[in-house]
Amino acid sequence: GSVDLSAVSAAALAGGAVAGGRGSWNVAARRTYADVLTSAVVRPDAFPYHFQDAQLRAAALLPGGGTLALTAYAGLDLLSPSGEAGGGTLFGDSTGAFRFAWGNRAAGLALAQPLGARADLAQRVFYTGYRTRYTDDGAGVRLANGIGEVRLAGEVTRRVGDAPGAPAHTLRAGYELSRFGARYEERVSAYAAGELGTVLAIADTSFRQTSAALAAYVEDVWAPGGAGGLPGRWSVRPGVRVERVPAARWSGVSPRLAVRYQAGRRAGAGGGPGTALTLAAGRYAQWTHALRNEDLPVRIVDVWLASDRDVPVSTGTELVGGAERWVTPGVLVRAEAYAKRFRDVVEPSSAVDPRLRPAELRRFGGRSTGLDVLVRRAAPAGAEGETPNGPRPGGPRFGGWVAYSFARSVRGEGANRYYPAHDRRHDLNLVGSYRAGARYTFGARLGLASGTPYTAYAGSYARWTYDPVSRRWRIPGPASAARSEPVLGARNAARYPAYRRLDLSAHRAFRLRGARGPTGDAFVNVVNAFNARNVLLYAFDTGGEPPRVRGLSQLPFLPTAGVRVGF
């Protein structure tokens, strides 16, 4: 096991073997404490966010060489200002106190059993779910969304003709049975109360969904053998899925094909540099949807729905081609280009009326193209690269990678054409680590990226209300949010500023109580060393006169120190 303590987080891991080594288990948990630290050092609610999760895994050997494994996970993100420091929320003026929580839960059981020397059986059953809830009693807003899936899946694998020098086939056939449940609730209990002196309940923004999906698939991995029993140059992987979503009255056939050609010697198997070319094409279907209103500047989390009679199944086709080369056994260069086309992508119908109603979702097609390039050098060896007297002679001291991505995504056609919120054109990451002697390791990560699209604020206006009794229009009061209703610009026509962040780290390895004591690692990390004010989102602040657009930043300069001890 191990214990990891720092100024902003804590983590613990424990595990062991049981029944004479025929079973094993491990549990882990962690929590961040940046909220506690910044409230004590900076001011209350300076960073009112924390994350926590826990996971469990247990496995047991079965007669005949099989295994049975249990996995469980639960995580929670919580943003909860107390309101002590004043201010407002992302939904407008309020007491400043709200609770915004989201998280995942999952649990599964997996059985793997050999069926002789050439076949295997796999059977899995699992549950996965996601929930989010926003509560702001001061503004009278309560939002909740959740989706869960129970899936039963099985697969049989059969290897045919894998004698040295003969064509080798790995055949797989399987099935998947899934049942989904989704829930969405929106309660705006004080909607227009400042002008009408009443409470307006919106009943049609609460709904539940149930749906199911059935799928069967077959595939073959054909890898003709090479000389001397070594892997051959070609690998061909055809396959097809047959799928059905009864609630959506949809059925589909999704063929796929992937081909790989090894043009040179393999770095591992052949003992030298190698070059490989890959090409893949296929059709895919998606019956769970993450929705976001692209017309709204504030987009924190997605709303999840399942396909049914009102929500269609989204489909896509893609073509991917790439090449990779092991320049040396420790240096890899890889490039991959892709083109994708989508149909029936859904999103909320309007920003003027942002209530979510499945029957009125907008449907779009879309296209995505891009290029990914990776240059990687093997990281410095840890314990394997060291001896009691220091680093192993010839062991690498420097390792890391450079990754660059170019992407272009478009949705809609003609006048409805726009760039979705994830359309980040350029993304560059440089990561490196340097081992100085047997005990010290230094690391750095530099991230640079162009901005993503968002719908900007173009201005504001006062929303008057009509009094049918006096037959007059009423001007909103000075404290009413209706006095400064935002006017939005064209959908996603603006882009956030470029992103830049440098993180640094230093580690020192040690051993407690002599040569046989537990090992440890003392570390210092610096997040955002240049204190770059990277924009998370823009919010329309109606607290001043005139109203103004206020930017909310991501993590500031944040140094931390801690220790990790393994036992």
C-alpha positions in Angstrom: 0.0 0.0 0.0 0.9 3.7 0.0 -0.1 7.0 1.6 0.2 10.3 -0.3 -0.1 13.5 1.7 0.3 17.1 0.4 -1.0 20.5 1.3 -3.9 20.3 -1.1 -4.8 16.5 -1.3 -4.5 13.2 0.4 -4.7 9.7 -1.0 -4.3 6.2 0.4 -4.0 2.8 -1.2 -4.1 -0.6 0.5 -4.1 -4.1 -0.9 -3.0 -7.7 -0.4 -3.4 -11.4 -1.2 -5.7 -13.9 0.4 -6.3 -17.7 0.3 -2.7 -18.5 -0.3 -2.4 -16.1 -3.3 -5.6 -17.3 -5.0 -7.3 -14.0 -4.3 -6.3 -10.4 -4.1 -7.9 -7.1 -3.1 -7.1 -3.4 -3.1 -8.9 -0.2 -2.0 -8.0 3.4 -2.6 -9.4 6.8 -1.7 -8.4 10.4 -2.2 -9.7 13.9 -1.5 -8.5 17.4 -2.4 -8.2 20.1 0.2 -7.5 23.3 -1.9 -10.9 24.6 -0.7 -9.8 24.3 3.0 -6.3 25.8 2.3 -7.4 28.8 0.3 -10.2 29.6 2.7 -7.7 29.7 5.6 -4.9 31.6 3.7 -6.6 33.8 1.1 -10.2 34.4 2.0 -13.4 32.4 2.6 -14.8 30.9 -0.6 -11.7 31.7 -2.6 -11.8 28.3 -4.1 -14.9 26.5 -2.9 -14.4 23.3 -4.7 -13.2 19.8 -3.8 -13.0 16.4 -5.4 -13.2 13.0 -3.7 -13.4 9.4 -4.8 -12.9 5.8 -3.7 -12.5 2.5 -5.5 -12.4 -1.2 -4.7 -11.1 -4.1 -6.7 -11.1 -7.8 -5.7 -10.2 -10.9 -7.8 -10.2 -14.6 -7.3 -8.7 -17.5 -9.2 -11.2 -20.2 -10.3 -10.7 -23.9 -11.2 -9.5 -24.3 -14.7 -7.5 -21.1 -14.8 -10.4 -18.7 -14.8 -10.8 -15.4 -12.8 -13.6 -13.6 -11.2 -13.1 -9.9 -10.6 -15.2 -7.3 -8.8 -14.8 -3.5 -9.4 -16.5 -0.6 -7.7 -16.0 3.2 -7.9 -17.7 6.3 -6.5 -16.6 9.9 -7.1 -18.0 13.3 -6.3 -17.1 16.9 -7.4 -18.6 19.6 -5.2 -18.7 23.4 -5.8 -20.4 25.0 -2.8 -19.7 28.6 -1.9 -21.1 29.6 1.5 -21.9 33.1 0.5 -19.7 34.6 3.3 -17.6 36.5 0.8 -20.6 38.0 -1.1 -21.1 38.0 -4.8 -23.5 36.2 -7.0 -24.0 32.9 -8.8 -23.7 31.9 -12.4 -27.5 32.2 -12.7 -27.6 35.9 -11.6 -27.8 37.7 -8.3 -28.5 35.8 -5.1 -27.2 35.3 -1.6 -24.0 33.8 -3.2 -24.6 30.5 -1.6 -25.3 27.5 -3.8 -24.5 23.8 -4.0 -23.4 22.2 -7.3 -22.5 18.6 -7.1 -21.8 16.0 -9.8 -20.2 12.5 -9.8 -20.0 9.0 -11.2 -20.7 5.6 -9.7 -19.9 2.2 -11.1 -19.8 -1.4 -10.1 -19.2 -4.5 -12.1 -18.5 -8.2 -12.0 -16.3 -9.9 -14.7 -15.7 -13.6 -15.4 -12.9 -14.8 -17.6 -12.6 -18.6 -18.2 -10.4 -20.5 -20.7 -12.2 -23.1 -22.8 -9.3 -25.3 -23.6 -6.0 -24.1 -25.2 -7.6 -22.1 -28.1 -10.7 -20.5 -26.7 -11.8 -18.2 -23.9 -15.1 -17.1 -22.5 -15.8 -13.6 -21.0 -18.9 -12.6 -19.2 -19.6 -9.2 -17.6 -22.4 -7.5 -15.8 -22.0 -3.9 -14.5 -23.8 -0.7 -13.6 -22.6 2.8 -14.3 -24.3 6.1 -13.5 -23.8 9.8 -13.5 -25.7 12.4 -11.5 -25.6 16.2 -11.2 -27.6 18.6 -9.0 -27.6 22.4 -8.7 -29.4 24.1 -5.8 -29.6 27.8 -5.2 -32.4 28.6 -2.8 -31.6 32.4 -3.0 -32.2 32.5 -6.7 -35.0 29.9 -6.5 -33.3 27.5 -8.9 -33.0 23.7 -8.6 -31.7 21.6 -11.4 -31.0 17.8 -11.4 -30.0 15.3 -14.0 -29.0 11.6 -13.8 -28.5 8.7 -16.1 -27.8 5.1 -15.3 -27.1 1.9 -17.3 -27.2 -1.8 -16.4 -25.4 -3.9 -19.0 -25.0 -7.6 -19.5 -22.3 -8.6 -22.0 -20.5 -11.8 -23.1 -17.8 -12.8 -25.6 -16.3 -16.0 -26.9 -12.8 -15.9 -28.4 -11.4 -18.7 -30.6 -7.9 -18.8 -32.1 -7.5 -20.8 -35.3 -4.4 -21.7 -37.3 -1.8 -20.0 -35.1 1.0 -22.5 -35.8 4.4 -20.8 -36.7 4.4 -19.7 -40.3 0.7 -20.3 -40.9 -2.2 -17.8 -41.2 -3.5 -16.9 -37.7 -7.1 -16.0 -37.0 -8.5 -14.7 -33.7 -12.3 -14.9 -34.0 -14.6 -13.1 -31.5 -18.3 -13.1 -31.1 -20.3 -11.4 -28.5 -23.5 -9.7 -27.3 -24.5 -6.7 -25.2 -27.9 -6.1 -23.5 -28.3 -2.6 -21.9 -31.1 -0.9 -20.1 -31.0 2.9 -19.5 -32.8 5.2 -17.2 -32.5 9.0 -17.3 -34.1 11.7 -15.2 -34.2 15.5 -15.6 -35.8 18.0 -13.2 -35.9 21.8 -13.4 -37.6 23.9 -10.8 -37.5 27.7 -11.0 -39.7 28.6 -8.1 -39.1 32.3 -8.3 -39.3 32.7 -12.0 -40.5 36.3 -12.7 -41.6 36.7 -9.1 -40.0 40.2 -8.9 -42.4 41.5 -11.6 -45.5 39.4 -11.2 -45.6 38.9 -7.5 -46.3 35.2 -8.0 -44.6 31.9 -8.4 -44.5 30.2 -11.8 -43.9 26.5 -11.8 -42.7 24.9 -15.1 -44.1 21.4 -15.1 -42.9 20.3 -18.5 -39.3 20.5 -17.5 -39.4 17.4 -15.4 -39.4 14.0 -17.2 -38.0 10.5 -16.9 -36.8 8.2 -19.7 -36.4 4.4 -19.9 -34.7 2.8 -22.9 -32.9 -0.4 -23.9 -30.3 -1.5 -26.5 -29.4 -4.8 -27.9 -26.3 -5.6 -29.9 -24.4 -8.6 -31.3 -21.0 -8.5 -33.0 -18.4 -10.6 -34.7 -14.9 -9.8 -35.7 -11.7 -11.5 -36.9 -8.1 -10.5 -36.4 -6.1 -12.1 -39.3 -2.3 -11.9 -38.8 -0.4 -14.1 -41.2 2.7 -15.4 -39.6 6.2 -14.4 -40.6 9.4 -16.4 -41.0 10.8 -18.2 -38.0 7.5 -17.9 -36.1 7.7 -14.1 -35.7 4.7 -11.9 -36.3 4.0 -11.1 -39.9 3.8 -7.7 -41.6 0.1 -7.7 -42.1 -2.8 -7.5 -39.6 -6.4 -7.3 -40.9 -9.3 -6.8 -38.6 -12.8 -6.9 -40.1 -16.0 -6.8 -38.0 -19.6 -6.0 -37.9 -22.2 -5.0 -35.2 -25.9 -5.4 -35.4 -27.8 -3.0 -33.0 -31.3 -2.2 -32.1 -32.9 0.4 -29.8 -36.6 -0.5 -29.5 -37.7 2.7 -27.8 -36.3 4.7 -30.7 -37.6 2.3 -33.3 -34.1 2.1 -34.7 -32.0 -0.8 -36.0 -28.6 -0.6 -37.6 -25.7 -2.5 -39.0 -22.2 -1.1 -38.3 -19.3 -2.6 -40.3 -15.7 -1.8 -39.4 -12.3 -2.6 -41.0 -8.8 -2.0 -39.7 -5.6 -2.8 -41.5 -2.0 -2.6 -40.2 1.2 -3.1 -42.2 4.6 -3.4 -40.6 7.0 -1.9 -43.1 10.2 -2.5 -41.1 11.6 -4.4 -38.2 9.8 -4.1 -34.9 11.6 -2.3 -32.1 10.7 -5.0 -29.6 10.3 -8.3 -31.5 12.8 -7.5 -34.3 15.4 -5.8 -32.1 15.6 -2.6 -34.1 13.7 0.3 -35.6 10.4 -0.3 -37.3 7.8 1.5 -39.3 4.0 0.7 -39.3 1.1 2.0 -41.4 -2.5 1.8 -40.3 -5.9 2.5 -41.9 -9.3 2.1 -40.4 -12.9 2.8 -41.4 -16.2 2.1 -39.8 -19.7 3.1 -38.8 -20.7 3.8 -35.2 -24.0 4.5 -33.3 -24.6 6.4 -30.1 -27.8 6.2 -28.0 -26.7 8.1 -25.0 -26.4 11.9 -25.5 -24.6 14.7 -23.7 -26.5 17.9 -24.4 -25.4 21.4 -24.0 -27.1 24.6 -25.2 -24.6 26.1 -27.6 -26.4 29.5 -27.5 -25.7 30.0 -23.8 -22.3 31.4 -22.7 -22.4 29.5 -19.4 -21.8 25.8 -20.0 -20.6 23.9 -16.9 -21.8 20.3 -17.3 -23.7 18.4 -20.0 -27.2 17.0 -19.6 -27.5 13.3 -20.3 -30.4 11.7 -22.1 -31.1 8.3 -23.7 -32.6 7.7 -27.1 -36.3 7.0 -27.2 -39.3 8.0 -29.4 -38.3 11.7 -29.1 -34.5 11.5 -29.0 -32.9 9.9 -32.1 -29.9 7.6 -32.3 -26.9 9.5 -33.5 -24.7 7.8 -36.1 -21.3 8.5 -37.5 -18.8 7.2 -40.1 -15.1 7.7 -39.8 -11.9 7.2 -41.7 -8.5 7.1 -39.9 -5.0 6.7 -41.3 -1.7 6.8 -39.6 2.0 6.0 -39.5 4.4 5.3 -36.7 8.2 4.7 -36.6 10.4 3.5 -33.8 13.5 5.6 -34.6 15.3 3.8 -31.8 14.0 1.2 -29.3 13.2 4.1 -27.0 12.0 6.8 -29.4 8.6 6.7 -31.1 7.2 9.0 -33.7 3.5 8.7 -34.6 1.1 10.7 -36.8 -2.6 10.1 -37.4 -5.2 11.9 -39.5 -8.9 11.4 -39.3 -12.2 12.5 -40.9 -15.6 11.9 -39.4 -19.2 12.7 -40.4 -22.1 12.6 -37.9 -25.9 12.5 -38.2 -28.7 13.3 -35.8 -26.6 15.1 -33.2 -29.1 16.7 -30.8 -29.1 19.9 -28.6 -31.7 22.1 -26.8 -34.0 24.0 -29.1 -33.6 27.6 -28.0 -31.7 30.0 -25.7 -34.8 32.3 -25.4 -36.6 29.4 -23.8 -33.8 27.2 -22.3 -36.2 24.7 -20.8 -35.2 21.2 -21.9 -38.0 19.2 -23.7 -36.9 16.1 -25.6 -39.7 16.4 -28.2 -38.3 19.8 -29.3 -34.6 19.0 -29.6 -32.8 20.3 -32.6 -31.1 17.8 -34.9 -27.8 18.5 -36.7 -25.3 16.8 -38.9 -21.6 17.5 -38.5 -18.1 16.9 -39.6 -14.7 16.7 -37.9 -11.2 16.5 -39.3 -7.9 16.5 -37.6 -4.3 15.5 -37.2 -2.5 14.1 -34.1 1.3 14.0 -33.9 3.3 12.4 -31.0 7.0 12.2 -30.4 7.9 10.1 -27.3 11.1 9.1 -25.6 11.1 6.5 -22.9 10.9 8.0 -19.4 14.0 7.7 -17.1 14.2 4.3 -15.5 13.1 4.3 -11.8 14.1 1.4 -9.6 14.9 -0.7 -12.6 17.5 1.8 -13.8 19.3 2.1 -10.5 21.8 0.1 -8.5 22.7 0.5 -4.8 25.6 2.7 -6.0 23.6 4.9 -8.2 22.1 4.9 -11.7 22.6 1.9 -13.9 25.3 2.8 -16.5 23.7 3.7 -19.8 20.2 4.1 -18.3 18.2 7.0 -19.8 18.2 10.2 -17.7 15.7 12.2 -19.8 12.3 11.2 -21.1 9.1 12.8 -22.2 6.9 13.5 -25.1 5.6 16.2 -27.4 2.0 15.9 -28.6 0.3 18.2 -31.0 -3.3 18.1 -32.2 -5.1 20.1 -35.0 -8.8 19.7 -35.1 -11.7 21.3 -36.9 -15.4 20.5 -36.1 -18.4 21.9 -37.8 -22.1 21.3 -37.2 -25.1 22.2 -39.4 -25.3 23.5 -42.9 -25.8 26.8 -44.6 -27.2 29.5 -42.3 -27.3 27.0 -39.4 -23.6 26.2 -39.6 -21.5 26.8 -36.5 -18.5 25.5 -34.5 -19.3 23.4 -31.5 -17.9 24.2 -28.0 -15.2 21.5 -28.2 -13.7 22.9 -31.5 -10.1 23.6 -30.3 -7.9 24.1 -33.4 -4.5 23.8 -31.9 -3.3 21.9 -28.8 0.3 21.5 -27.9 1.7 19.6 -24.8 5.4 19.2 -23.9 6.2 16.9 -21.0 9.6 16.0 -19.7 11.3 14.4 -16.8 15.0 14.3 -15.9 16.6 11.9 -13.4 19.5 13.5 -11.6 21.3 10.7 -9.8 19.7 7.9 -7.9 17.4 10.0 -5.8 16.2 13.1 -7.6 13.8 13.5 -10.5 12.6 16.8 -12.0 9.6 17.2 -14.3 7.8 19.9 -16.3 4.7 20.1 -18.4 3.9 23.0 -20.7 0.4 23.2 -22.3 -0.5 25.7 -25.0 -3.8 25.7 -26.8 -6.0 28.0 -28.9 -9.4 29.1 -27.5 -12.7 27.2 -27.9 -15.9 28.8 -29.2 -18.6 30.4 -27.1 -21.6 32.6 -27.6 -20.7 36.1 -26.5 -22.8 38.7 -24.8 -23.7 41.6 -27.2 -25.5 43.9 -24.8 -28.5 44.1 -22.4 -32.0 45.4 -22.2 -34.7 45.9 -19.6 -37.5 43.3 -19.8 -40.8 45.1 -19.1 -43.9 43.2 -18.0 -47.5 43.9 -18.9 -50.1 44.4 -16.1 -53.5 43.3 -17.4 -55.3 45.0 -14.6 -54.0 48.5 -15.0 -53.3 47.9 -18.7 -49.8 49.3 -18.4 -46.3 48.1 -18.9 -44.2 48.0 -15.8 -40.5 48.8 -15.6 -38.5 46.2 -13.6 -37.3 47.3 -10.1 -33.8 48.3 -9.3 -33.0 44.9 -7.7 -34.6 42.8 -10.4 -32.4 40.7 -12.8 -35.0 41.6 -15.5 -33.5 45.1 -15.5 -30.4 43.8 -17.4 -31.5 40.9 -19.6 -28.5 39.8 -21.7 -28.5 40.0 -25.5 -26.5 37.2 -27.2 -24.4 37.4 -30.3 -24.2 34.8 -33.1 -23.9 31.2 -31.9 -20.3 30.4 -30.9 -18.9 33.2 -33.1 -16.4 34.3 -30.3 -13.5 32.3 -28.9 -11.9 32.3 -25.5 -8.3 33.5 -25.2 -5.5 31.2 -25.8 -4.6 28.7 -23.0 -1.2 28.4 -21.5 0.1 26.7 -18.4 3.4 25.5 -17.0 3.6 22.9 -14.2 6.8 22.0 -12.4 7.7 19.2 -10.1 10.7 17.8 -8.1 10.9 14.4 -6.4 13.4 12.9 -3.9 13.3 9.2 -3.3 14.1 7.8 0.2 13.9 4.7 2.2 12.9 4.5 5.9 14.7 2.5 8.6 17.6 1.2 6.5 17.8 -0.9 3.3 14.7 -3.0 4.2 12.4 -0.3 5.3 9.5 1.1 3.3 10.3 3.4 0.3 9.1 6.9 0.0 9.0 10.0 -2.2 9.0 13.6 -1.1 7.8 16.0 -3.7 7.2 19.7 -4.5 4.7 20.6 -7.3 3.9 24.0 -8.8 0.7 24.3 -10.7 0.5 27.2 -13.2 4.0 28.5 -12.5 3.5 31.7 -14.5 0.1 32.3 -12.9 -1.6 32.6 -16.3 -5.2 33.7 -16.0 -6.8 31.1 -18.2 -10.5 31.8 -18.7 -12.9 29.1 -17.6 -16.0 31.0 -18.7 -17.6 34.4 -18.9 -20.6 35.3 -16.8 -23.0 38.3 -17.1 -22.7 40.3 -13.9 -25.9 42.3 -13.3 -24.7 43.6 -9.9 -23.3 46.9 -11.4 -24.7 49.7 -13.5 -24.2 49.2 -16.3 -23.9 45.3 -16.2 -20.6 43.9 -17.3 -19.1 40.6 -18.5 -17.0 39.0 -15.8 -14.4 36.3 -16.5 -13.9 33.4 -14.2 -10.4 31.9 -14.2 -9.1 28.4 -13.9 -6.5 27.3 -11.3 -4.1 30.1 -10.2 -0.4 29.7 -9.2 -0.6 26.9 -6.7 2.6 25.4 -5.0 2.2 22.2 -3.0 4.5 19.9 -1.2 3.9 16.4 0.1 5.2 12.9 0.8 4.3 9.5 -0.5 5.2 6.4 1.5 4.8 2.8 0.2 4.6 -0.2 2.5 
